[in-house]
Amino acid sequence: MPENKTIGFLFIEGFADWEYGLLAASAVEWCGARAVSLTPGGKPVTGISGFRLTPDGSADADDNIDLDAVAVIGSDQWAGKAPPDASELLTAVAARGGVVGGICAGTLALARAGMFEKARHTSNGRDWINRHEAGYAGDGNYQDVPHAVADGRIVSAPGSAPGTFALAFLQTLYPEKGSDLAQMRTLFAKEYAEAS
């Protein structure tokens, strides 16, 4: 039986409620993952919707040595004057070969941690990421696309792309589940094709 993988979801105050649901639920339901919620200091946070999240644990690297992957969920606070520093957690997961992903403003945490230095990536727009993190390492690797980008073990997406973020993240973490994830992609594509 394959080993169950653990994915940490990093939330901060004002997190974007729509950015993690497809990834978290699909990882658990389709792949048998264990999803855990993390926040700075292990303190409760409130999403944009007003929903309150009580986390499973803190975002301290030492408390998360079992993580196979981490997904940084967006919040306007990542672009604020005093954003949390997630670098230690992200670099620890990356150093042991884990998947590190960020969506929307969560990509700023990856930029600050140097995750994009050698990885193609995307965010909410080239101008947007440079306005908030000017001259970050790897800014020349930016891909101006409306969907998620995966390069090696690094996954990034604009806030408008939770579907492709979920798919790219899971394809990176579970390459052996290609046919299952292809079915998932077909379901997502059908929704958008029929709605437009």
ABEGO torsion letter per residue (X at the ends): XBBBBBBBBBBBBGBBAAAAAAAAAAAAAAAGBBBBBBBBGGBBBBBAAGBBBBBABBABAAAAAABABBBBBBBAAAABABBBBAAAAAAAAAAAGBBBBBBEAAAAAAAAAGAAAABBBBBAEAAAAAAABBGBBGAAABBBBABBBBBEABBBBBAABAAAAAAAAAAAABAAAAAAAAAAAAAAAAAAAAAX
